[in-house]
């Protein structure tokens, strides 16, 4: 049980204060660093979705343009 407590203490001491440590290192406010991480995560999520929709549209457009059309004489 003591081993689990020491692992928990290690992660609480070193892992949960990332934004405050980074803010101290950069000389910024902690609130600004946290807002940057929040905005960056939303931008990454939305940006990936927009890229996905753009590529899907291009592939659909390519399929519509380059489809092999049957000749009039094949009827």
N, C-alpha and C positions, 0 to 999 in steps of 0.2 A: 504494500500500500504506500509505503514511503517513496518507492521508485516512481509511482504514478504522480504523487504530489510534486516530486522534484522536476519531472518532465513538464507538468502543468505550470509550475512556477517559472521554468525556463522560457516557455512559449509566451507566458503573460509578460515576462520582463523584456524579452527581446522581440516579440512579434506584434504585439498589439499597439505599440507606440510608434508605428512607422511614420505616420504623418507628422507627429510632434517632433520626432527626431529629424526628419527631413526638413521641417520648418526651421528648427534650430540651426541645422547645417547651412541652409540657404539664407538665413536671416529674414524670414518671412513670418507672417501670421499663420497659425495652424488652420484657421478658417479658410484662408486662401488656398492652402495646399489641399484641403479636403474638397473644396469646391472644384479645384482643377481635376482631381481624380473622378469626381462625379460627372463633370462635363465630358471628360475624356472617355469614360465608359459609355455614356449615351451617344457620343459622336461615333464611336467605334461600332456600336450596335446599329445605329441608323445608317451609317455609311456603308456597312456591309450589306444591309438590306437593299439599299439603293443600287449598289453595284450588281447585286443578284438580279434585281428587276430589269436593269439596263441590259445585262447580258441575255436574259431570257427574251426580252423584246427583240434584240438583234438576231438571235437564233430563229425566232419565229418569222421575222421579216426575211431573213435569208432563205428559209424554207419556202416562203410564199413566192419569192422572186425566182429562185433557181430550181423550182420543181420541173420535172421533165413533162413537157406538155405533149399530148398525143397529136399527131398530125391530123389535119383535116381529111386527108386521103385514107386514114385508117378506119374511118367510120364505115 
